[in-house]
Amino acid sequence: MIRSRNLVVLVLSLAFVIAPLGTSDMLAHSGALNKDVAARMTLMSNMGRNMGVLGKMLQKKAPFDQGKVVEAINNIEQLAVETPKVFEKRVLDPKSEAKELIWEEFKSFTKISTGLAASAKQLSNATKSFDDLRPALIALSQSCKECHSRFRE
Ligand code: HEC
């Protein structure tokens, strides 16, 4: 990937990763009627929160801290492992952004989750310095986007 494209991708991914943080807290979800829907939204909010930890360091709004980097990436790995489980039940809700396509193509939905878990696992050991943050964020956010563009309204 050429550098300028990297930058565009990064700016886009940071915008979508950090922007939802303000609205996607537990309060917003207490209005969700269904507990399965609330559970999967909470899991996704946690994805966003952990990406936000990395994003803030990259933007130098927080100091680079390898312990926190590893923790955030490990959390993302664990959340990715849990993603197919929290989406297993086909539950539709007016507040949900999940497309029905998830349950029509659950195998490929699962495959994207598995891919995210695998790249998080690999990046957890490989992200050792500030310079490693950008490629790590780009790699992780590609899975987020791949799934959102296909399976989320
Ligand atoms: C395998 C699919 C998949 C992957 C991978 C995925 N997401 Fe999601 N995400 C979804 C779906 C589907 C929704 C909509 C859930 C709903 O509204 O019921 C969602 C919703 C969200 C939301 C909104 C939650 C809310 O408050 O309602 C955030 C934030 C989010 N994802 C962040 C991320 C981040 C960051 C990543 C990557 C680190 C990621 N997601 C990876 C499928 C995925």
Residues whose N, C-alpha, C, O or C-beta is under 5 A from the ligand:
A	BS01	HEC	P20 S24 V37 M41 M44 S45 M47 G48 M51 K95 S96 E97 A98 F109 I112 S113 L116 L140 S143 C144 C147 H148 F151 R152
